[in-house]
Amino acid sequence: MCYGDIPKSGPDETWPRSVTFCPSRAGQGIVNSLSSGFHADTRITLLRHPLFWFLLLGGLLFAADAWFADRPEKLIVNDAVRNRLADLWQSQSGRPPGKDELDSLVDNWIREEVFYREALRLQLDKDDTIIRRRLIQKLDFIAEDVDEPDEADIEDYYDRHIDRYRLPPRFTFQQIFFATEHERALDAALEVIHKNDAGWRRYGDPGMLNDSWASRTRHEIASTFGSEFVDQLADIEPGQWTGPVASVFGLHLVKVISKEPAHHAAFADVKREVLNDYLQDKRAQARQRYYRRLLERYEIVRQ
């Protein structure tokens, strides 16, 4: 059905003032114009519109997801995997795995790999403190890779950090223990052993303390006898019995055998310790440099 004499207005006075409109012909005309390239400028405008490309790319992504969703993910078990599992088995058991054992190792690896990939797909690694720390630790291992030093480097480090290798004073001494209430017995024993100390071990009260202490530091002695005992011990001249010397246990007669003053350890005696300290310092410096380089990639916003 067509409708005639429909008024039409427009800026162009040459246009007719009325037209005849046929709906069926109009629809066919739209189709014909699209298929024949009519209104090419409209098509160009459409291609330039961001919404068109958004819808097109979205459709392609949706189609790709639907295509790959049903396809199984490949899990490749090759010789490299088998060799790694075999080497790990041999390092732990001391022998290569048999065929059945290797098959079992591969089956266990497949199970772990499937679980691992599924966990990643479900994003179970997100916001996990243990995984976070482990990843940071692995990155630290990468960052702290340093070259092994030669002898000159180690010795130079020793010279520049000589105070790290200063050994504390040490004491070698003998002691006789008396309970606090037995101070008179202590005085009597001291008078006897001043004359002859050959049988000094038969004097004193029973106790859990050793009679002789060899090459002990102030800290080691204080941890047993107390700091007051060490302070008195430092003032005793070697070679003679002295007392009473108070401790956390009671009273003592003490004979200092020797005092070894504080001194720097020889390089040869602490070479391994110096090497460990050198590597530890170098690794810490390497980690800090690596961190500074990474930090340049980030803008820190403190709120």
C-alpha positions in Angstrom: 0.0 0.0 0.0 1.3 3.5 -0.9 0.4 6.8 0.6 0.3 9.9 -1.7 0.7 13.6 -1.2 2.6 13.4 2.1 3.9 16.9 2.8 7.7 17.2 2.7 9.6 20.3 3.7 13.3 21.0 3.3 15.8 23.7 2.7 16.0 23.0 -1.0 13.2 24.7 -2.8 13.7 22.5 -5.8 12.4 19.5 -3.8 8.8 18.5 -4.4 6.3 19.7 -1.8 4.8 16.3 -1.5 5.8 12.7 -2.1 4.3 9.2 -2.4 5.4 6.8 0.4 5.3 3.0 0.0 6.5 1.1 3.2 7.3 -2.2 1.4 9.3 -0.4 -1.3 11.1 1.6 1.4 12.3 -1.5 3.2 13.5 -3.1 0.0 15.2 0.2 -0.8 17.2 0.1 2.5 18.3 -3.4 1.8 19.3 -2.5 -1.8 21.2 0.6 -0.7 23.2 -1.4 1.9 24.0 -4.2 -0.5 24.8 -1.9 -3.4 27.1 0.4 -1.4 24.7 3.3 -1.4 25.4 5.7 1.3 29.1 4.9 1.3 29.8 7.9 3.5 27.6 6.4 6.2 29.6 3.2 6.1 32.9 5.0 6.5 31.5 6.9 9.4 30.4 3.6 11.0 33.9 2.1 10.6 35.4 5.1 12.4 33.1 4.8 15.4 34.8 3.3 18.5 31.6 1.5 19.5 31.6 -0.5 16.2 35.2 -1.8 16.9 34.3 -2.4 20.5 31.4 -4.6 19.5 33.4 -6.3 16.8 36.4 -7.1 19.0 34.1 -8.2 21.8 32.4 -10.6 19.4 35.7 -12.0 18.2 36.9 -12.6 21.8 33.6 -14.2 22.7 33.9 -16.5 19.7 37.5 -17.3 20.5 36.7 -18.1 24.1 33.9 -20.4 23.0 36.2 -22.1 20.5 39.0 -22.8 22.9 37.0 -23.4 26.1 36.2 -27.0 25.1 39.7 -27.8 23.9 41.8 -29.5 26.5 45.0 -27.8 27.6 48.2 -29.7 26.5 50.4 -31.0 29.2 53.6 -32.3 27.6 55.6 -35.1 29.3 58.9 -35.2 27.4 62.4 -36.5 28.0 63.4 -33.3 29.8 60.7 -33.9 32.4 61.6 -37.6 32.8 65.3 -36.8 33.1 64.6 -34.1 35.8 62.5 -36.5 37.8 65.1 -39.3 37.5 67.9 -36.9 38.6 65.9 -35.8 41.6 65.2 -39.5 42.5 68.8 -40.4 42.2 70.0 -37.5 44.3 67.7 -38.6 47.1 68.0 -42.4 46.9 71.5 -42.7 45.5 70.4 -44.9 42.5 68.5 -44.3 39.3 64.8 -45.2 39.2 63.5 -48.3 37.6 60.9 -48.3 34.8 58.0 -48.7 37.2 59.4 -46.2 39.6 59.9 -43.6 36.8 56.3 -44.2 35.6 55.1 -43.6 39.1 57.2 -40.4 39.3 55.7 -39.2 36.0 52.2 -39.9 37.2 52.7 -38.0 40.4 54.2 -35.1 38.4 51.2 -35.0 36.1 48.9 -34.9 39.1 50.9 -32.1 40.7 51.0 -30.1 37.4 47.3 -30.5 36.9 46.6 -29.3 40.4 49.1 -26.4 40.0 47.6 -25.2 36.8 44.0 -25.4 38.2 45.1 -23.5 41.3 46.5 -20.7 39.1 43.3 -20.7 37.0 41.3 -20.3 40.1 43.8 -17.6 41.2 44.4 -19.3 44.5 47.9 -17.8 44.5 46.4 -14.3 45.0 46.7 -12.7 48.5 48.5 -15.8 49.9 51.2 -14.7 52.4 53.2 -17.9 52.0 53.3 -17.7 48.2 54.1 -14.0 48.4 57.1 -14.6 50.7 58.3 -17.5 48.6 58.2 -15.4 45.4 60.1 -12.6 47.1 62.7 -15.1 48.3 63.2 -16.5 44.8 63.6 -12.9 43.5 66.2 -12.3 46.3 68.2 -15.3 45.1 68.2 -13.9 41.6 69.2 -10.4 42.8 72.0 -11.6 45.1 74.1 -13.4 42.4 77.7 -12.3 43.0 81.0 -13.5 41.7 83.3 -15.6 44.0 86.2 -13.4 45.3 89.8 -14.2 45.0 92.3 -14.4 47.8 93.3 -10.7 47.5 89.6 -9.6 47.8 89.1 -11.6 50.9 92.2 -10.4 52.6 91.4 -6.8 51.7 87.9 -7.2 53.3 89.6 -8.6 56.4 91.9 -5.6 56.7 89.0 -3.1 56.2 86.8 -4.9 58.8 89.5 -6.0 61.2 87.5 -5.2 64.3 84.9 -7.8 63.4 87.6 -10.4 64.0 88.8 -9.2 67.4 88.8 -12.0 69.9 87.7 -11.2 73.5 89.9 -11.9 76.6 89.8 -15.4 78.0 90.4 -16.9 81.4 91.6 -20.2 82.6 91.1 -20.9 86.3 90.3 -23.3 89.0 87.7 -22.9 91.8 86.7 -24.4 95.1 83.0 -23.9 96.0 81.8 -23.1 99.6 78.3 -22.4 100.7 77.9 -18.9 102.0 77.5 -20.0 105.6 80.8 -21.9 105.4 83.0 -18.9 105.1 85.1 -20.0 108.1 85.9 -23.3 106.4 86.9 -21.3 103.3 89.4 -19.2 105.3 90.9 -22.4 106.9 91.2 -24.1 103.5 92.8 -21.0 102.0 95.4 -20.9 104.7 96.3 -24.6 104.0 96.5 -24.4 100.3 98.6 -21.3 100.4 101.3 -23.5 101.8 100.6 -26.5 99.6 97.8 -26.8 97.1 98.6 -30.4 96.0 95.3 -31.7 97.5 93.2 -28.7 96.8 90.3 -30.7 95.3 89.4 -32.3 98.6 88.3 -29.0 100.1 85.0 -27.3 99.6 81.3 -28.3 99.6 79.7 -30.6 97.1 78.3 -28.9 94.0 77.5 -29.2 90.3 80.3 -26.9 89.2 83.4 -28.1 87.5 86.7 -27.5 89.3 88.6 -26.4 86.3 87.6 -23.9 83.5 89.8 -23.5 80.4 89.9 -20.5 78.0 86.5 -19.1 78.8 85.3 -15.6 77.8 83.8 -13.1 80.2 80.3 -13.8 78.7 80.7 -17.6 79.1 81.8 -17.2 82.7 79.1 -14.7 83.6 76.4 -16.9 82.2 77.3 -19.5 84.8 78.8 -17.6 87.8 77.3 -14.1 87.3 78.8 -10.8 86.3 80.1 -10.0 89.8 82.2 -13.1 89.8 83.8 -12.1 86.4 84.6 -8.6 87.6 86.5 -10.0 90.6 88.2 -12.6 88.4 89.6 -9.9 86.1 91.5 -8.4 89.1 93.1 -11.6 90.4 96.8 -12.1 89.6 97.5 -15.5 88.0 99.3 -18.2 90.0 97.8 -17.9 93.5 94.7 -18.9 95.3 92.4 -16.0 96.2 89.1 -15.7 98.1 86.4 -15.4 99.0 85.1 -14.6 95.5 81.3 -14.3 95.5 79.1 -15.8 92.8 75.4 -16.5 92.3 76.0 -19.9 94.0 77.9 -18.8 97.1 81.6 -18.3 97.8 84.7 -19.6 96.0 88.4 -19.9 96.3 89.9 -19.1 92.9 93.2 -19.6 91.2 93.7 -17.9 87.9 96.0 -20.0 85.7 96.2 -17.6 82.8 94.6 -14.6 81.2 94.6 -14.2 77.4 94.1 -10.6 76.4 91.8 -9.5 73.6 93.5 -9.6 70.2 92.7 -9.8 66.5 92.4 -13.3 65.0 95.0 -14.1 62.4 93.6 -14.1 58.8 94.4 -17.7 58.2 92.4 -18.7 61.3 89.3 -16.9 60.3 89.5 -17.0 56.5 86.3 -19.0 56.0 84.4 -16.7 58.3 85.8 -13.7 56.4 84.7 -15.2 53.1 81.1 -15.8 54.4 81.0 -12.2 55.7 82.3 -10.9 52.3 79.7 -12.8 50.4 76.9 -11.8 52.7 77.8 -8.1 52.4 78.1 -8.3 48.6 74.7 -10.1 48.3 73.0 -7.5 50.5 74.5 -4.7 48.3 73.4 -6.5 45.1 69.8 -6.9 46.5 69.7 -3.2 47.4 70.8 -2.2 43.9 68.3 -4.5 42.3 65.5 -3.1 44.5 66.5 0.5 43.6 66.3 -0.3 39.9 62.9 -1.9 40.3 61.6 1.0 42.4 62.2 3.3 39.5 59.3 1.6 37.7 56.8 2.5 40.3 55.2 5.7 41.6 54.7 5.3 45.3 51.5 7.0 46.5 51.3 7.3 50.3 47.7 7.9 51.4 
